[in-house]
Amino acid sequence: MLTLRPRVRACVLVALSAAFAGCGDIDADEEPFVGTHLYQEPMGAFDLRLLVPPWIPPVVYAGQTFSVVTPMNATITTDPTVLLSEALYSLQVSPMSGDPAAAMQAIQVTLPGTGATVAGVSVLTASGATGVEMAWQEGAAVFHRDAFVARPGTATYRLHFTAKKDITDEAMVGQMIASFTPKK
């Protein structure tokens, strides 16, 4: 058993107290997306929370906002096509025409194969935006989950997630959808 002299014991206690200062309880009711990074679209169209890392902060390219989680052996490039093809997870956010249900229907008719495996699940975000979501599989290792959300007076937005595994019930993806706030 290790015994410490009173002065050393006091120093250890002070050091431990300092190490844990500010690490109090996290109140998820007050701050539902603790530990996430707030991304605000440059033109003010929407806000989104994501965990950085592993997510790379979003960028806008060719009118779409996208973010990725790259594998350890990712190619170092600025080419979004390469980034998206190698990503473990990706998210593309884009405005859509019509209400969320109509926007989802417009995408559903273009899906390859059997289409959506889970379609028409209701969405309610923390900001009060509502919509629908669907999940579908494009290939053996290509899975998608799309949420279509809007608030009164805003455009409908498509949050298009892609992953190399099934993300139908992925909590991280669900949290990102729940954090989405359409503003324009």
N, C-alpha and C positions, 0 to 999 in steps of 0.2 A: 504494500500500500504506500502510495506517495503522500508524504506529509510536507506541508509548506509552512514556512515561518509566517507569523501574522502579517508582516510588512509585504512579503511576496504574495501571500494570499489576497491581500487588499489590492495590490497592483493587478493581479489576474482578474479579480472581480470587476475592477474599473475597466480593464481592457475588454472583457466580455460584454459588459454593459454598453460600452461605446460601440462595439461591433453590431449589437442588435438595436441600437437607437434608431428610431424611425421605421422599424420593421413591425409596427403594430398590426392590429387586426385589419384585414381588408374587408370592407363592407360592400359586397357585391350588389346590394340593393341600391346603394348610393352611386356606385361606379360599376355598371354591369360589364364593362369590357376592360377590366384591370389588366395591365401589362401589354396593352395593344397600342399601336401607333395610329394616330388619326391622319388619314390622307384626305386632303381637300382638293377636289378637282380644280385646276387653275382658273377656269372661268366661273367657278362657283356653282356648277350644275349639281354636284352631289358630294357627300362625305362618305367615307368608308373606313372602318377600323380593321387592321390586320396585325399579326404578330411579326415583328421585324427583329431579328431573323426568325424563322427561316425565309419568310417572304421578302423579296427584293422590293423596295419602294416602287409604287406604280410609275409608269411612264406613259406619255401619250405619243402614239405613232399612227400616222395615217387616219386620224380622227377617232381612234379607239384607245381607251386606257387599258393597259395590261400590266400584270404583275406575275412573277413566277417564283417557284421554289426550285432551285437548281440542284442537281446531284453533285456529289463531291468531285467527280471527274468531268464537269461541264466544260464545254469549249468556251474559251474567253473570246467573246465577240459582241459587237453591237447590232448584229443582224437579228431582228426579232423573230424571223422565221426559224433560225437555228435555236434561239432561246426557247421558243415555244415547243419545238419538236423534242428537245432534250429534257424539258422540265418534268419534275416529279409531279408538280401541281402547277396549273396556270389559271389565271382569271382574266377574262376580257370583259370590259364593261362598255356597253354601247347603247345609245338611245334607240327606241323602236317606235313604230307608228301604232296608233290605237291603244286600247286599254290593255292591261296585262293578259287577260284571257285571249284576246284577239292576237296579240303579239306571240303568245305561246303557240296558238293554232297555226300561225303563219310559219313558224319554225318547224312544228311537228310534221307538216305535210312534205317537208324537204328531207326528213331524216332517212338514212339508209336502212335497209332491212326491215325489221319489225317495228321500228320506231321507238317511242318512249316505253320504257319498262315500268316506270312509275310516273304517272301524269296527273296533273290537276290538283296537287297537294296545295292547300291554302298557305299563304305566307302573311305574317304580320311582323313588321320590324319594330325595333325599339322606338323609332321616330313616328310610328303610326302609319307608315306606308303599308299598303296591302298589295296582294298579288297572288300569283300561282307559281309553282315550280314543278319540274319534271326531271327524271333521271333517265339516261339511256346509254347503251353500250355501242360503240362504233366498231370495235374490233376486239381481238383477244386481250389486249392490254391497253385499250383506250376507252375510258369511261368519262361520261359527261354528267353534269348536273347544272340545270339552268333555272334561274329565278327571274321572274318578270314582275317588277314592282313599280308602283307609282303612288303619289299622294295627290289629293285634289289640287289642281292647278299646276301640276308638274308633268313632264314627259314620262313615258314608261321607259324603264331601263332594263336591259337584259344583262344579268350577271352570268356569264358562261364559264363554268369551271370545267377543266379537263385534268384527268389524272391517269396514272398507270395502274390504278387499282380502283375497285368499286367505291364510290363516294356517295352513294345514295343516302346513307345515314351518317356520314362523316361529321362529327361534332364541330371540328374547326371550320369546315365549309358552312355549316349551319350558323355558327357564330358570326361569320363574315356577312352572311345574308341578313341576319338579324340586326347588324350594325349599320346597314346601308341606309342613307338618308338622302332621298331625292330632294333637290332644292329648286330646280328650274324645269 
